[in-house]
Structures are given as C-alpha cells and as structure tokens.
C-alpha cells in the first residue's frame, strides 16, 4: 500500500471521527464557552467603546473556531489513541 493511500485512509478516518455527533457537540460547547472569553480578551475594549469594524467581527467569528478546532483535534487524537490501545 502506497503512502498516499495510507494518508487518504487516515484522513478519511479522522474526518469520520470529527463528524460524530458527540465530537461535534463537545466541540460546540467548548467553542460557546471559550470563544466568548477569548473575544472579550482580544476585543473587549473595542466592543465596550463601540469601535468594532467589520474586520473585527470577522476576527471574532474566527476566534470562536479556535476552541472548536482544538476540541475536535483532541477528540480525534483520543479516539485514535484508544484504538491503538485496543490493538
């Protein structure tokens, strides 16, 4: 089996894990809790002063994706580690 085939298989496996409802729910919870905290840290002064521009709001949206992504990647790693332990 070639390296590309192994990589595609592993990527498909990772995507399937990421799409599992429990993984998505957990990542969403983290994003909804941690995201606003990060937004307040990074943009709180502009929000309070009413100085937010369109680009700032885009950055806020991207900020919410960070904890979602970290949680999802952590879940994928945990699932794969459990599979290795079971072998």
BALO-122758 format. One line per field, with one value per residue (C-alpha): z, x, y; residue in three letters. Coordinates in Angstrom, 1 decimal, decimal comma. Example, Ala and Ser with C-alpha at 12.3 -4.5 7.8 and 13.67 -1.06 7.14 Angstrom:
2
zz: 7,8;7,1 $
xx: 12,3;13,7 $
yy: -4,5;-1,1 $
type: ALA;SER $
***
This chain:
87
zz: 0,0;-1,0;1,3;-0,4;0,1;3,8;4,2;2,5;4,6;7,8;6,7;6,0;9,4;11,1;9,3;10,2;13,9;13,6;12,2;15,1;16,9;20,3;19,0;17,3;20,5;22,7;20,3;20,1;23,9;24,1;21,4;23,0;26,4;25,5;22,3;24,1;26,7;24,0;22,2;25,4;26,0;22,4;21,5;24,7;24,7;21,2;21,9;25,0;23,2;20,2;17,8;16,2;12,5;10,0;10,1;13,9;13,8;11,3;13,7;16,4;14,3;13,6;17,3;18,0;15,5;17,5;20,6;18,2;16,2;19,3;20,9;17,6;17,1;20,8;20,3;17,2;18,9;21,9;19,6;17,7;20,9;22,2;19,0;19,3;22,9;21,9;19,3 $
xx: 0,0;1,4;2,0;-0,8;-3,3;-2,4;-2,7;-6,1;-7,3;-6,2;-7,6;-11,0;-10,9;-10,1;-12,9;-15,4;-14,4;-14,8;-18,3;-19,5;-22,3;-20,7;-17,4;-19,4;-21,5;-18,4;-16,5;-19,6;-19,8;-16,1;-16,5;-19,5;-17,8;-14,1;-14,9;-16,6;-13,9;-11,2;-13,3;-13,5;-9,8;-8,9;-11,7;-13,4;-12,0;-13,3;-16,7;-17,2;-16,1;-18,4;-15,5;-15,9;-15,4;-16,4;-13,0;-13,1;-16,4;-14,8;-11,9;-14,4;-16,0;-12,6;-11,8;-14,8;-13,5;-10,2;-11,6;-13,9;-10,9;-8,7;-11,5;-12,1;-8,4;-8,2;-11,1;-9,7;-6,3;-8,1;-10,2;-7,1;-5,1;-7,9;-7,9;-4,1;-4,5;-7,2;-4,9 $
yy: 0,0;3,4;6,3;8,4;5,6;5,3;9,1;9,2;6,4;8,1;11,4;9,8;8,1;11,4;13,2;10,4;10,9;14,6;14,2;12,1;13,9;13,6;15,1;17,9;18,6;18,7;21,0;23,3;23,5;24,4;27,0;28,6;28,8;29,5;31,6;34,5;34,6;34,9;37,5;39,6;39,3;40,2;42,7;43,7;47,2;47,8;46,2;48,4;51,5;50,7;50,8;47,4;47,3;44,7;43,0;42,9;41,0;38,6;38,1;37,3;34,6;33,1;33,3;31,0;28,5;28,1;26,3;24,2;23,1;22,4;20,3;18,4;17,6;16,5;14,2;12,7;12,1;10,4;8,2;7,1;6,5;4,3;2,3;1,8;0,7;-1,9;-3,5 $
type: UNK;UNK;UNK;UNK;UNK;UNK;UNK;UNK;UNK;UNK;UNK;UNK;UNK;UNK;UNK;UNK;UNK;UNK;UNK;UNK;UNK;UNK;UNK;UNK;UNK;UNK;UNK;UNK;UNK;UNK;UNK;UNK;UNK;UNK;UNK;UNK;UNK;UNK;UNK;UNK;UNK;UNK;UNK;UNK;UNK;UNK;UNK;UNK;UNK;UNK;UNK;UNK;UNK;UNK;UNK;UNK;UNK;UNK;UNK;UNK;UNK;UNK;UNK;UNK;UNK;UNK;UNK;UNK;UNK;UNK;UNK;UNK;UNK;UNK;UNK;UNK;UNK;UNK;UNK;UNK;UNK;UNK;UNK;UNK;UNK;UNK;UNK $
***
